[in-house]
Amino acid sequence: MHKFSLVRWSGVVLKELHELSRDKISAAMIFLTPLLQLILLGYAVNMDPHHIPAALLNYDNERLSEVFVSTAQNTGYFSLSPFESATEAEKAFSRGDVLFIITIPQGFTEKILRAEKPQLLIQADAIDPMATGNALNAIVMASKTLFQHDLPPSLAGQQSDDVYDLVIHRMFNPEGITQFNTIPGIIGSILSTTLILMTALAVTRERESGAMENLLISPVTAFEVMMGKITPFVLIGVIQAALILVSAIVIFELPLVGNLLLVFFILMIYIFLCLSIGITISSLAHSQLQALQMSSFYFIPSVMLSGFISPFISMPFWAQWLGSCLPLTYFIRLMKGVMLKGYSLDAIWPDLMMLVGLSAVIMFIALKSWNKTLD
C-alpha cells in the first residue's frame, strides 16, 4: 500500500478544479445558489406582515367610528380601503385582494353614547394564521383603550370593550391549525421536486449514455418523443398526488370542502407543467450534475416566493412580482381556494387561467428546446 503523497493529492485536486472551471454552469451555481438564498431569506421572507390589505365597510362615519379606523391604521398591521358595498368587499375577500373585512354598523357612535353596546365585526381569512394572527392581536389590545378620551362624562372610566363588542370571525380556519395552510404548499413542492428532478435526470442520463442517438434515427417527431417521455411520469404524479391527498385528509384531518374533480383538474395541469419544466432543464443541461443544480436553482425561489414559507402578502413588491411568475404560487392559491374555502370554478378562474397560461408557455419552451436538442 502506497503512502499518502501530497504531490499526487495536489495533482488530483488541480485536475478536479480544472474540470470544474470548464463546467461554467456548475461554477455559476456554486456562487449564485447561496447568494440567492441569502437575498431571498434576508429580504423576501417576513413572518410578521404589516400593512395588510383590508376592506372597510363604514356605515357610521361619525366621530367614534373614525377613531376606530385611525387606531386600526396606527397599529401598522392594517391598510384599510373603503368599499361601497358588502358584495364588492366579499368579492375582494374571495380573490385574496384583502385578508380582512371590517364592518362598522350604522349608528355605531350613537349606540355607544346611549350605552347600547353595539357590535363591530372583523372577518379574517385565517387560512394562514401567521398572516392575520398578529394583526388581530394588535387590534384587540388597541381596542381596550380605544375611546378613553372620546367618551362622555356619563361613560367615563369604562374601558372600550365595555361600551362595544369587537366580534372577530376567523374564516375557513377558526382553530388556527397551521397544517391547513402548509399542506397545499407541501403537495405542490413535493410534486415539483420529484417530477422535475426525475424528468430532467432521466432525459439527461439518456444523452450521457448515448441512448438519445437511437431516437434521432427513429421516425418520430419531437412532440411525440417528449410526450412519450413524460407520460409515465404523469402516472407517477397522479399516484403521488392521490397518496398525498388521502394522507392529508386521513392523518391531518384536512377538510375537503370543494369539488374533488376540480382539485384533480388543478393537479393534472400542475403535473404537466412540472414535467415540462423538467424537459426544459434537461435540454439545457449537459450532464446529470448540471440538471440537478439547475433544478435546485428553480426550487429555491419557487418555495420561498410562492407564499409557502412566509405569507405572500408580506413580501416586498419585487418579491411578489417574481412570485407571480412562479407556478407554485397559483397552485397553492387554487388548492387552498378549492379544498379549504370550497370555491367554485368562477371564484378561482383568474388564478386558474394564470396557471394554464404558464403551463402553455413552459410546454412551448420545452418543445422548442427539445427540437434543438434533437437537432
N, C-alpha and C positions, 0 to 999 in steps of 0.2 A: 504494500500500500504506500502510495507516494505521500510525502509530507506536504502540508499546505504551503503553496508558493504564492507570495504576493505578486510576483510577476505574472503568473498565469491568471490569478484572480483579477488583476487590473486589466489584463487583456480581454477577459470576458466582459468586464464592466464597460470598457470602451466600445466593445462590439455592440452591446445592448444599447448604449447611449447613441451610437451611430445609427442603429436601426430605428430607434425612437425619433431621432432628428429627421429621418427620412419620412416618417409617418406624420404628415402635417396635421391630420385630423386628431390623432391621439395626443400629439403635443399641445394642440389648441385646447382640447378638453381638460388637460391637466391644470391649466390656468383658469379657464373660463368657468368650469363647474364650481369650484369653491368660491370664486368671486361672485357668481350668480347667486349661490346660496346665501352668501353674506349680505348682498344687497337686498334680496327678497325678504330674508328673515329680519334684517335691520330696519327696513323702511316700509315694507308692504304688510307684514303680519302685525295685527293690532288686536289684542284680546279685550280691549276696553273701548269700544267705539263711542265717539261723541258726535254731536250734530246729526242725529239720526232723523231721517225724513219722517214727518208725522202730519197727518191730516187734522185740521182744526175745524170743527163744526160749532161755531159760537152763535147760539140763538139768543144770547142775552145782550152782549155789547154794552154792559153797564160797568160801573167802577170796579166791583169785586171780581167780575169775570176777567177784566183787563189785568187786574193784579195777578190772578192765577196764570194767565198767559205769559206775563212778564217773568214770573217766578219760574215757570217751566223752561222758558228760553234761557234764563240766567243759570240754570243748573249745568248748561253746556252739553246736555245729552239730547236735547230736542231741537229740531229745526222745523218749526211749525209753518204750514202752508194752509191758508184759509180755503175752504171748499164751500160751494154754494148749496150742495145737496148731499144727503147721505148716500144716494146712489153713486154719485161721482167718487165719493170717498171710498166706498166699498169696492168699486172697480179698481181704483189705485191700490187698495189694500190687497186685492186678489192678484194683481200683476206684480206685487212686490215693490212698487214705486214708493210706498210708505210702509213702515212697520208698526205705526200706531194710528188709531183714530181717537181723538179726544173730543168728546161731545159735552158741551156746556148747555144745559137746557134753558128754555125760555123762562124768564122770571127768576133766574138764579140769584141775582143780587137782592131782589125784593123779598124772596122767600127767606134768605138768610137774615135780613133785617127784621122780618116778622118771626124769627126763631122757629121756622117750619122745617129746617134741616133738609134742604134739597140734596139730590144725588148728582154727582158729576162722574161720567163714565169714561174710562180709558180702556180701549180694546188694543191688545198687543199680540203681534204674531210671535208666539212663544215656541215655535219650532226650534229655533236656536236660542237657548237660554242665555248664552253669553252676549248675544246681540241686544237683548232687551232687559236682562235682569238688573244690571247696574242702573239703567235709566229709570226703571220702576222704583227701585230702592231710593234713588235720589229724589224723585218727586214725592214719594211717601214721607220722607224725612223733611223735605222742604214745606210740605203742606201742613205740618204740625204747628208752625208759627206763621202761617201764611198771611192772616188778616189781623195780626195783633195790633197794627197801627191804623186799621181801617174800620174797626167795629165801633158802633155807637156806645155811649156810656152804659146802656142797659145790658149790653153783652160783653162789657169789658171784663177781662180776667179769664175768659174762656179760651181754650185752645181752638184752633181752626177745625180740628176733626170733631169738635163738639157741636159746631154750627152747620156742618155739611158732611155728607158721606162721600168719600172717594171710592168708587166702585171700580175694581180692576178685573177685566176678563182676559185671562191668558188663553188665547185661542189656539186650537189644534194640539196643544201640548200642555194642558193645565198643570200637570205634575212636574214639569220641567225635566223630563227624562232626556239625558244627553244622547242616549243611543238613537233616539228618534231622529236626531239631527245628523249624527255621524254615519249611520248605516247606509243611506243613499250614496254618500261620498265614498264609503268603503267599497260598495258594489262597483261604482264607476272606476275607482283606482285599481281594484283587483282585475277587472276585465281589461282595462287598458294595459296594465303591466304584463299580464300573461299573454294576451293576444298579440300585442305589438312585438314583444320580445320573441315569441315563438315564430311569428311570421318572418320577422327580419332575420333571425338567426337561421331559419330553415332555408330561405332562399339564398342567403349569403353562403351558407355551407355548400350548397349545390354548385355555386360558382367557383368556390375554392377547390372543390373536389373534381371539377371538370364535367359534372353531370349536366350542366346547363348546355353544353355543346350538343347533346342529343336533342334538346328542344329546338335548337337553331336549324336543324336539318329536317324537323318534322313539319308536316303540312297543317300547322295550327297558327291561329292569329294571336297577337299579343293579348287581346282581351280574353280569348279562350284560355290561354295559359294562366293569366292572372286569376280568372275566376276558378279555374281548376285548382290552383294553389290554395286559394282562401276558403273554398267550400268546406274541406274537412275542419278547418279552424272555426268556421261558422257553427258547425255542430258542437264543437268543443265549447264555444262561447255560450250557446244556448243551454248546454248541460250545466256549465258553471253558474250562469245566471239563475237557473231554476234551483240549483242547490243552495245558492246564497240566499235567495228569497225565502225558500222554505225554512232554512236555518234561522233567518232573521225573525220570521213570524213565530216559529216554534220556540226558539231559545230565548230571544229578547222580547217576545210578545209585541213585535212591531205591528201596528194596526194597518190593515189594507182597506182604506176607506173607498178608494176609487175603483175604476174598471180594470180588471186583471188583463183583459185583452189589450187595453191601451198601454198598460205597463210593459207587456211583451213587445208591442209595436215599437215603443221607445227603445227597448233593449236591442231589438234587431237592427234598428238604424245605427245605434251606437256601436254594436258589434262590427258591422260592415265598415264603419268609419275607422275603428281601431285597426282593423286588418288592412285598410287602405294606407294608413299611416305606416304600418309595418312594411308593406310593399314599397312605399316611397323610400323609407330608410334603407331597405335592402338594395335599392337601385343606386343609392349614393355611396354606400359602404363598400370597401374593397376587401374587408375581412370581417370575421365574426367579432373581433375585438372592437373594430370601429362601429359595427352595428350595435353592440352593447353600449358603447359610450354615447352614441347619438340618441339611443332610446332613453338613456338616463338623463341626457340633456333636455329631452322633452318632458320626462316625468316630473322633474323638479318644479318648473314653473306651473305645470298643469295642476299639481297638487296644492301648491302654495297660493296660487292666484285665482283659484276656482271658487273660493268660499268654503273649502273643505277644512282647512287648518284654522282659519280665522274668519269672522263674518265678512262677506264680500263688501257690504255697505260701509265697513270701517276702513277699507283700504284707500290710499290716495288715488287721485284721478288717473294718473298714469298707470297705476297697477290695475285699476278697474278696466281701463281701456285694453290693456294686454289680456286681462282675464276674459274680456268679452270676445276675444279671438280664439279662445280655447274651448274645445267640445265638452270637456268635463264640467265647465260652468253651467252650460244649458242642461246637461244630463242631470246634474244634481237638482236644479230648479224643477225640472219636469218630474223627476221621481218624487220629490217632496210634494209637489202640487197634486199629483195623482194619488200617491199612496197615502199621504198623511192628511191632505186637505180635501180629497175627494173631488178635485176639479175635473170638469169635463173637457172635451176637445176644444170648445170655444174659449175657455179660460186660459189654456196653455198654448193656444195657436201661435202667438208671436215667438215664444221660445222654441217651439217645435219647428217652425219654419227656419229659424236660425240654425238649428241642429241639422235639418235636412239640407240647407244651403251649404253648410260646412262640409257635410258628407259628399255632396255633389262636387264641390271644388277639390277636395282631397282625393276623391276617386279619379277625377280628371287628371290631376297631377300625377297620381300613381300610374295611370295608364300611359301617360306621356313619358314618364321616366322609365317605365317598363319597356316601352318601344325603343328608347335609346339604349337600354341595357341589351336587348336582343340584337340591335344593330351593331 
